[in-house]
């Protein structure tokens, strides 16, 4: 069942000409149409400037269409009367957690969203505790947010989104500023959330993260140029390279070793090598 429906979406940023007038600028998203099913795990990839983050911000109404539409669970993001219906269903986690953390104490920050929704205090307490346990940060709830590492801050940002009880969370390059250990922890949390039925949309430039999704949408110059399963995408190396994307380490190994193109994971490659000895 489609939870998010994007139809002929255009997002165009205006610019100022030499005479000080606003004029049409670049189309950051240019005629994109796609559906995202409830409970799915979708990765959106592309080079810098491909439009993937602009698309992400359109999915909960942070950016509104210049043309076309985005409909979330039946609510059009352009309908001001229902924008909070959209945002209560689609949470956002951004690349830099410092831009999302608004309180000095961890548990206060996680409580910020539910408080703004007018949730009862006892329910807020339950949501905050549950969310912090979910991301493995419950024992840090009384700490100052400024004392946390980058990875811990990102987990707090995710806890803040979880506490809102959305049906979908859009992760806009959430691991870009983290070390490998931090990236792995965040990806584990995303996969756990998806296993519980939350629709997860991951914007990333790490192909090793994208290959963990059920579906990969490839963008270039504001357009969708590919929409495939990880196995389908990474069996087509010329397409991946033409899109300006890096190959996951396992696929790079497959390419260098001249192994069959239907091997799409490290486990499959290892099994093939072992069987061929």
C-alpha positions in Angstrom: 0.0 0.0 0.0 1.4 3.4 -1.0 2.0 5.6 2.0 3.7 8.5 0.2 2.8 9.4 -3.4 5.0 11.8 -5.3 3.6 12.9 -8.6 5.4 15.1 -11.2 7.2 16.9 -8.4 9.2 20.0 -9.2 11.0 22.1 -6.6 12.6 25.2 -8.1 14.6 27.7 -6.1 14.4 31.3 -7.1 17.4 33.6 -7.5 17.9 37.3 -7.6 18.9 38.9 -10.9 21.2 41.9 -11.4 18.2 44.2 -11.0 17.2 42.7 -7.7 14.2 40.8 -9.0 13.3 37.2 -8.1 13.6 35.0 -11.1 13.3 31.2 -11.6 16.5 29.3 -10.7 17.6 25.7 -10.8 15.1 22.9 -10.6 16.5 20.9 -7.7 13.9 18.3 -8.2 12.6 18.0 -11.8 9.5 16.0 -12.6 9.9 13.2 -10.0 7.1 10.6 -9.6 7.4 7.7 -7.2 5.4 5.8 -4.5 6.7 4.6 -1.2 4.9 1.7 0.5 4.1 1.6 4.2 6.7 -0.4 6.1 9.3 -0.4 3.3 13.0 0.6 3.6 14.0 2.8 0.7 17.4 4.3 0.0 17.8 7.4 -2.2 21.3 7.9 -3.6 23.0 10.3 -6.0 25.9 12.6 -6.4 26.1 15.9 -4.6 23.5 18.2 -6.2 21.4 15.4 -7.5 18.4 16.6 -5.6 18.1 13.7 -3.1 18.1 16.0 0.1 15.7 18.4 -1.5 13.4 15.4 -2.2 13.8 14.3 1.4 12.7 17.7 2.8 9.6 17.6 0.5 8.3 14.4 2.1 7.1 16.1 5.3 6.5 19.6 3.9 9.7 21.3 4.9 9.9 22.2 1.2 6.7 22.6 -0.8 6.2 21.8 -4.5 6.8 24.4 -7.2 4.7 22.1 -9.3 3.3 18.6 -8.8 2.4 17.1 -5.5 3.5 15.1 -2.5 0.7 13.2 -0.7 1.3 11.5 2.7 -1.3 9.0 3.9 -3.9 11.0 2.0 -2.7 14.5 3.1 -1.3 16.9 0.5 1.7 18.7 1.9 0.5 21.9 0.3 -2.7 21.9 2.5 -1.8 24.2 5.4 -4.7 22.9 7.4 -3.1 19.4 7.5 0.6 20.1 7.5 0.8 18.8 11.1 -1.0 15.7 10.1 1.8 15.2 7.5 4.6 16.0 10.0 3.2 13.8 12.7 3.4 10.9 10.3 6.8 11.7 8.7 9.7 12.5 11.1 13.1 13.8 10.0 16.6 13.1 11.1 19.3 15.4 9.6 23.0 15.1 8.8 24.2 17.4 11.6 22.5 16.5 14.9 23.6 19.9 16.4 21.0 21.5 14.1 18.3 19.3 15.6 19.1 19.3 19.3 17.3 22.1 21.0 17.7 21.5 24.7 20.8 21.3 26.9 19.7 18.1 28.7 19.2 14.8 26.7 15.8 13.8 28.0 14.5 17.4 27.7 15.5 17.4 24.0 13.7 14.1 23.3 10.6 15.4 25.1 10.6 18.6 23.0 8.5 17.2 20.1 5.8 15.4 22.1 5.5 18.5 24.4 4.8 20.6 21.3 2.0 18.2 20.3 0.4 18.7 23.7 0.9 15.1 24.8 0.1 14.4 28.5 3.2 14.5 30.8 2.9 10.8 31.8 2.7 9.7 28.2 5.7 12.0 27.4 7.7 10.3 30.1 6.9 6.9 28.7 7.8 8.0 25.1 11.1 9.6 26.2 12.2 6.5 28.1 11.2 4.1 25.4 12.9 6.2 22.7 16.1 6.5 24.6 16.2 2.8 25.4 15.5 2.1 21.7 18.8 3.9 20.7 20.8 2.7 23.7 21.0 6.1 25.3 18.8 5.7 28.4 21.7 5.8 30.8 22.7 9.2 29.3 19.3 10.8 29.8 20.5 13.3 32.5 23.6 14.3 30.6 24.2 17.6 28.9 23.8 17.2 25.1 27.1 19.2 24.6 29.0 16.4 26.4 28.0 13.7 23.9 30.0 12.4 20.9 28.8 13.0 17.4 27.4 9.5 17.2 25.6 9.8 20.5 24.1 13.1 19.4 22.8 11.5 16.3 21.2 8.7 18.4 19.5 11.4 20.5 18.2 13.1 17.3 16.8 9.7 16.3 15.3 9.2 19.7 13.6 12.6 19.3 12.0 11.5 16.1 10.9 8.1 17.6 9.3 9.9 20.5 6.9 11.6 18.1 5.6 8.2 17.1 5.7 8.8 13.4 4.8 6.1 10.8 7.8 7.0 8.7 11.2 8.5 9.4 13.3 10.2 6.7 17.0 10.0 7.5 18.8 12.7 5.5 22.5 11.5 5.4 22.4 10.7 9.1 25.9 9.1 9.1 27.8 11.6 7.0 29.6 13.1 10.0 30.2 9.8 11.9 33.1 7.4 12.1 32.6 3.8 10.9 31.5 2.6 14.3 28.9 5.4 14.6 27.6 4.7 11.1 27.2 1.0 11.9 25.2 1.8 15.1 22.9 4.2 13.3 22.3 1.7 10.5 21.5 -1.0 13.1 18.9 1.4 14.7 17.3 2.1 11.3 17.0 -1.5 10.4 15.5 -2.3 13.8 12.9 0.5 13.4 12.0 -0.8 9.9 11.6 -4.4 11.3 9.1 -2.9 13.7 7.0 -1.6 10.8 8.2 2.0 10.6 8.7 3.1 7.0 12.4 4.2 6.6 13.7 6.4 3.9 17.5 6.8 3.9 19.3 9.5 1.9 22.9 8.5 1.7 26.1 8.6 -0.4 27.4 5.4 1.2 26.6 2.5 -1.1 27.4 0.0 1.7 24.4 1.6 3.5 22.1 1.8 0.5 22.6 -1.9 -0.3 20.9 -2.7 3.1 17.6 -1.3 1.9 14.9 -3.1 0.1 14.9 -0.6 -2.8 17.3 2.0 -4.1 16.2 5.1 -5.9 19.0 6.8 -8.0 18.8 10.5 -8.7 20.9 12.7 -11.1 20.3 16.3 -12.0 17.0 16.4 -10.1 15.5 13.4 -11.9 15.0 9.7 -10.9 17.2 7.7 -13.3 16.9 4.3 -11.6 14.6 2.5 -9.2 15.8 -1.0 -8.4 16.5 -3.6 -5.8 20.1 -3.6 -4.5 20.8 -6.9 -6.4 19.5 -5.4 -9.6 21.4 -2.1 -9.2 24.7 -3.6 -8.3 24.6 -6.2 -11.0 24.7 -3.3 -13.5 28.1 -1.8 -12.8 28.1 0.5 -16.0 24.9 2.1 -14.8 26.2 2.6 -11.3 29.4 4.3 -12.7 27.4 6.4 -15.1 25.4 7.7 -12.2 28.6 8.8 -10.5 28.2 6.4 -7.6 30.8 4.4 -5.9 30.5 0.6 -5.7 30.1 -1.1 -2.3 33.3 -2.8 -1.2 31.9 -6.3 -1.9 30.9 -5.3 -5.4 34.2 -3.7 -6.1 35.9 -6.9 -5.1 33.6 -8.9 -7.4 34.5 -6.5 -10.2 38.2 -6.8 -9.7 38.1 -10.6 -9.3 36.0 -11.0 -12.4 33.3 -12.9 -10.5 29.7 -13.4 -11.8 27.5 -10.3 -11.8 24.6 -12.0 -9.9 26.7 -12.0 -6.7 25.5 -9.0 -4.8 26.6 -9.5 -1.2 29.8 -10.2 0.6 28.3 -13.5 1.9 27.4 -14.6 -1.7 30.9 -13.8 -2.9 32.5 -15.7 -0.1 30.3 -18.7 -0.7 31.2 -18.6 -4.5 34.9 -18.4 -3.8 34.7 -21.2 -1.3 32.7 -23.4 -3.6 35.1 -22.8 -6.5 38.2 -24.0 -4.6 
